[in-house]
Amino acid sequence: MAIAYAEAKRAAEFAKRLTDSCNKDPRVPNLNRGRLTWLRRRLKETSDVIVSVETVRKWFSGDSKPRDDKLRHIARLLEVDEAWLSLGVSQNASSGEQCGQIISVNGAVNLVAGLIQMSGGHPAFPAVGDLRATEAAIDLYAVIKRTHYAFHIELAQSVGDGFRFMIPINYQNAVQIGVIRRASLVCHLVKIPSGLIEAGIDCGDKIELIMTENGVAAIRMDDF
């Protein structure tokens, strides 16, 4: 029930951004004056994306949200930021807004967000009240190579010859990224596979996972 509510909320929020984008674009007809058929026709002409008028109606009414492959073409057609259209947060936010976002999350999350942005991706912090982020312990959304991701970022704790990660119990709803601090300004990022998490220790709302040095394989943004 909660997941269905979160999906409906995201679709409704997308509909508002889609409508706002169309209202600001002088090329787009007014609502009830051919807007739906215009978007459908232009998607086919510019990107060879074929959808029904009913599908477009559902986008505008908040009944559904387009898949990532279609959403990128909509953003390109309307000349808006893809991350903003999809997630509601733009990489072009004002410095004051960015500062407010940065100080509200921990250093490991900021590190990953910065690496994603430097690699050409579009990171976005969850908005206040984001039910999906709360339920799935999502620290960061991102668009990387035209694909949308949700990340949980966990800073490793050193234990003996290995590292401890405390993974959320509902880890399946986000990509689990571990950050291992090697030195003052040196960190390794680890993509933690589900199979390894399943072998961890159930601690209630968390799963304790111990990784040995030999099991650590650093990742790069190019891996996505």
Disulfide bonds with the S-S distance in Angstrom:
none
